[in-house]
């Protein structure tokens, strides 16, 4: 059973930076039934959950939502089973609960592609 623990949220000012972390346990990388893709989604109050970014260990590809390109960056540490989301130049519209997700396949931008989810980390950006 894969478990994801995401952390690193907080309250910041517009233009500040934050780094979210997602630690995966109960899995292996690079083998059948192991994690292949990890991603980040966010959900603001009253809005649907939306894709933010993802990274695949196998193909080493990264995807980003247009709204965060150039500001957010995925980083991966296989030795620590951790994926990071570095968020720079934060804006008030980035305020949301951010969720880490993992898939055993080459997942894309759809939430239904992901089988495992973290508990969420709140990010609040004030102007």
Buried (B, 14 or more C-beta within 10 A) or exposed (E): EBBBBBBBBEEBEEEBEBEBBBBBEEBEEEEEEBBBBBBBBBBBEEEEBBBBBBBBBEEEEBBBBEBBEEBBBBEBEEEEBBBBBBBBEBBEEBBBBBBBBBBBEEBBBEBEBBEBBBEBBEBBBEE
